[in-house]
Amino acid sequence: MSSSAERDAGIVGKTPVTSGASRGYLVGWWMIVPAAALMVATLPGRTHGLGLVTKPLLADLGLASTTFATINLVATLLGGLACLPIGRAIDRFGIRPIAPLILIGLGLAVIGVAASRDAAPLSIAVTATRAFGQSMLSVASLTLVGKWFSRRLPRAMGIYSVAMGIGFMIAFPAVGGRIAAAGWRQSWYELGILLIVAAPIAWLVIRNGPRDRCPEFGHEAKESGESEAASGATFLAALATPAFWSVALGVSLYGASSSGLSLYQELLLAEQGFDAATYHRTLAAGAIVGVATNLIAGLLLTGSRLRLALTAALFVQAGALATFRQIDSMTELWVWVVAMGVSGGFLTVVFFSAWGHLFGAAHLGRIQGGAQALTVLFSAVGPLITSSCFDRWGSYGSATTLFAVAAFACGIAAAFVPIRSYRDALTAP
């Protein structure tokens, strides 16, 4: 492919091939561990993590739930803006120096939440936890795997998803138990200090990526002495492709429905006649199904199957959401839980894998950051959609119908949008 053609396609940044390919290839698999650990460290900056301290926090500060909901919404939206600059910083400086700085920032923000005595400082601290945790650290975690893998990226992301899921399963009860024993302020102080202590460890463990990514990024060095290691589409070129929006919107819609329904899931099940014990059992079962599906999806998916997986998962999700209000037995509920868990598991791996496959590694941080910002936005408005449906129609379940229509529409669109590897542009005549 000529230089002018590469520029037209948005492909930039070829680098010389060096030795050490096999070693780099093996180190890449080890990088999955710190990548998953970084994602688990986002816990205090996520909705479920903040939910661990919401009840005692409201009682301590004397805040109304609506006031806190507003603080959380604004914090999520403002924090989501951090996805874009952090992606650019990662592409320029590498993940190794950036990740420790993010961990320190998140640790200080968590300590700030613990020190808050009224709404104003709490708003600033929660916004910082969203920016450093849900946004910046998430982008760093996902990009770390993408910088090390290409051809086996779906498999690597499947393993990463399982490791991340196990990490969250350990972290949530551990943090929740500490809150019950020591109180929310002391626990959040300790968590903030732990994140700061983890910063130098991250610097010691993380590697930005091998200079030569063969065989993973090209199998063999080319006779010209060039490799695909640092090639890829620019951020603007990625935004101009239908494939970016097909994946980003499809998975962001899943994020909206997931956040919107999970926040009110106990009330949703109550409308169908199920008690709180059933809610807790289905919550645990859904998490297990999702983690198992992550591994299966990672093993089954290749780049050529991403479109099929995206389309099928959206249709399964649409069907499950559309039939929710007809559920009236435990058997039907378990089928629904499995369907949602399987579709969510596949969508997660597709989202994690698609960007490196579609656009390469050169500007992966910015591209991943842009996609992550969109998911944060959709996740923020998901609960608003559900609550608005309740206000209008008097039922939380009415939101499932709306989400089902949107998922079905995205599934149809995904079926017609190819998800091609950036290497196709490199090898095109």
Residue pairs with C-beta under 8 A, 6 or more apart in sequence:
1 9
1 11
1 425
1 426
1 427
1 428
1 429
5 428
6 12
6 425
6 426
9 233
9 237
9 425
9 428
10 233
10 234
10 236
10 237
10 238
10 240
11 231
11 232
11 233
11 237
11 360
11 422
11 425
11 426
12 231
12 232
12 234
12 362
12 363
13 230
13 231
13 232
13 362
14 226
14 227
14 228
14 230
14 231
15 211
15 226
15 227
15 229
15 230
16 225
16 226
16 227
17 212
17 214
17 221
17 222
17 225
17 226
17 227
17 229
18 211
18 212
19 212
20 210
20 211
20 212
21 210
21 212
21 213
21 214
21 215
22 215
23 210
24 148
24 209
24 210
24 211
24 212
24 213
24 216
25 210
25 213
25 215
25 216
27 148
27 207
27 210
28 148
28 149
28 156
28 209
28 210
28 216
29 156
31 144
31 145
31 148
31 206
31 207
32 145
32 156
32 159
32 160
32 163
33 163
34 144
34 202
34 205
34 206
35 141
35 142
35 144
35 145
35 160
36 141
36 160
36 163
36 164
36 167
37 167
38 99
38 103
38 137
38 140
38 141
38 144
38 202
39 137
39 138
39 141
39 142
39 164
39 167
40 164
40 167
40 168
40 171
41 103
41 106
41 133
41 137
41 195
41 198
42 49
42 106
42 133
42 134
42 137
42 138
42 141
43 49
43 133
43 168
43 171
43 172
43 175
44 50
44 106
44 109
44 110
44 113
44 129
44 133
44 188
44 191
44 192
44 195
45 79
45 106
45 109
45 129
45 130
45 131
45 132
45 133
45 134
45 135
45 137
46 133
46 134
47 72
47 76
47 259
47 263
47 379
48 172
48 262
49 133
49 172
49 175
50 72
50 126
50 129
52 172
52 175
52 176
52 179
52 184
53 113
53 179
53 184
53 187
53 188
54 68
56 179
56 183
56 184
57 63
57 68
57 122
57 184
58 64
58 65
58 68
60 184
60 185
61 116
61 117
61 118
61 119
61 122
63 119
63 122
67 119
69 383
71 119
71 122
71 123
71 126
72 126
73 380
73 384
74 123
74 127
75 123
75 126
75 127
75 129
75 130
76 130
76 134
76 376
76 379
76 380
77 376
77 377
77 380
78 127
78 130
78 131
79 127
79 128
79 129
79 130
79 131
79 133
79 134
79 135
79 376
80 130
80 134
80 135
80 372
80 373
80 376
80 377
80 380
81 131
81 135
81 373
82 131
82 132
82 135
82 136
83 135
83 136
83 138
83 139
83 369
83 370
83 372
83 373
83 376
84 366
84 369
84 370
84 373
85 369
86 98
86 102
86 135
86 136
86 139
86 140
86 365
86 369
87 139
87 143
87 235
87 365
87 366
87 367
87 368
87 369
87 370
87 372
88 365
88 366
88 369
89 98
89 365
90 98
90 139
90 140
90 143
90 365
90 369
91 362
91 363
91 364
91 365
91 366
94 208
94 209
95 140
95 143
95 144
95 147
95 206
95 208
96 203
96 206
96 207
96 208
97 203
98 140
99 137
99 140
99 144
99 199
99 202
99 203
99 206
100 199
100 200
100 202
100 203
101 199
102 132
102 136
102 137
102 140
103 137
103 195
103 196
103 198
103 199
103 202
104 195
104 196
104 199
105 128
105 132
105 136
106 128
106 129
106 132
106 133
106 136
106 137
106 192
106 195
107 191
107 192
107 193
107 194
107 195
107 196
107 199
108 128
108 192
108 196
109 125
109 128
109 129
109 131
109 132
109 133
109 192
110 125
110 129
110 188
110 191
110 192
110 195
111 188
111 189
111 192
111 193
112 121
112 124
112 125
112 128
113 122
113 125
113 126
113 129
113 188
114 184
114 185
114 186
114 188
114 189
114 192
115 121
115 125
115 185
116 122
116 125
134 376
135 372
135 373
135 376
138 372
139 365
139 368
139 369
139 372
142 352
142 368
142 372
143 364
143 365
143 368
144 206
145 153
145 156
145 157
145 160
145 352
146 153
146 355
146 356
146 361
146 364
146 368
147 208
147 209
147 361
147 364
148 156
148 209
148 210
148 213
148 216
149 156
149 157
149 216
149 356
150 213
150 216
150 217
150 228
150 356
150 357
150 360
150 361
150 423
151 216
151 217
151 303
152 216
153 303
153 353
153 356
153 357
154 297
154 298
154 301
154 302
154 303
154 305
154 306
154 349
154 353
154 357
155 298
155 299
155 301
156 298
157 298
157 349
157 352
157 353
158 294
158 295
158 296
158 297
158 298
158 299
158 301
158 349
159 295
159 298
160 298
160 352
161 291
161 294
161 295
161 297
161 298
161 345
161 348
161 349
161 352
162 291
162 294
162 295
162 298
165 287
165 290
165 291
165 294
166 291
169 287
169 291
175 187
175 191
178 187
178 190
179 187
182 190
209 361
210 229
211 229
212 221
212 227
212 229
213 227
213 228
213 229
213 361
214 220
214 221
214 227
214 229
217 227
217 228
217 229
217 361
218 227
218 228
218 229
221 227
228 360
228 423
228 426
229 361
230 361
230 362
231 360
231 361
231 362
231 422
231 426
232 359
232 360
232 361
232 362
232 363
232 364
232 422
233 241
233 358
233 359
233 360
233 362
233 363
233 367
233 422
233 425
234 362
234 363
235 363
235 366
235 367
235 370
237 359
238 244
238 355
238 358
238 359
238 363
238 367
238 370
239 370
241 358
242 417
243 354
243 358
243 417
243 418
243 419
243 420
244 358
244 359
244 367
244 371
246 310
246 410
246 413
246 414
246 417
246 419
247 306
247 310
247 350
247 351
247 354
247 355
247 358
247 371
247 414
247 419
248 370
248 371
248 374
248 375
249 374
249 410
249 413
250 310
250 314
250 347
250 410
250 411
250 413
250 414
251 310
251 347
251 348
251 350
251 351
251 371
251 375
252 374
252 375
252 377
252 378
252 379
253 314
253 378
253 403
253 406
253 407
253 410
254 314
254 317
254 343
254 344
254 347
254 407
255 375
255 378
255 379
255 382
256 378
256 379
256 381
256 382
256 385
256 403
257 317
257 321
257 382
257 400
257 403
257 406
257 407
258 344
258 379
258 382
259 379
259 380
259 382
259 383
260 382
260 383
260 384
260 385
260 386
260 399
260 403
261 268
261 382
261 386
261 399
261 400
261 403
263 382
263 383
263 386
264 383
264 386
264 387
264 390
264 396
265 279
265 282
265 283
266 276
266 279
267 396
268 324
268 396
268 397
268 400
269 275
269 278
269 279
269 282
269 333
270 279
271 395
271 396
271 397
272 324
272 325
272 327
272 328
272 333
272 397
273 328
274 333
278 330
278 333
282 333
282 334
282 337
285 334
285 337
285 341
286 337
286 340
286 341
287 341
288 341
289 337
289 338
289 341
289 342
289 345
290 341
290 344
290 345
290 348
291 345
292 345
293 341
293 342
293 344
293 345
293 346
294 345
294 348
294 349
296 345
297 309
297 345
297 346
297 348
297 349
297 350
298 349
301 309
301 346
301 349
301 350
301 353
303 353
303 357
303 419
303 421
306 350
306 353
306 354
306 357
306 419
307 414
307 415
307 417
307 418
307 419
309 346
309 349
309 350
310 346
310 347
310 350
310 354
310 414
310 419
311 411
311 414
311 415
312 346
313 342
313 343
313 344
313 346
313 347
313 350
314 343
314 347
314 407
314 408
314 410
314 411
314 414
315 407
315 408
315 411
316 339
316 342
316 343
317 339
317 340
317 343
317 344
317 347
317 404
317 407
318 404
318 405
318 407
318 408
318 411
319 339
319 404
320 336
320 339
320 340
320 343
320 404
321 400
321 401
321 403
321 404
321 407
322 400
322 401
322 404
322 408
323 336
324 336
324 397
324 400
325 397
325 400
325 401
326 332
327 333
327 336
351 371
351 375
354 419
355 364
355 367
355 368
355 371
356 364
357 419
357 421
357 422
358 419
358 420
358 421
358 422
359 367
359 422
360 422
360 423
385 399
385 402
385 403
386 396
386 399
389 395
389 396
389 398
389 399
389 402
390 396
390 398
390 399
392 398
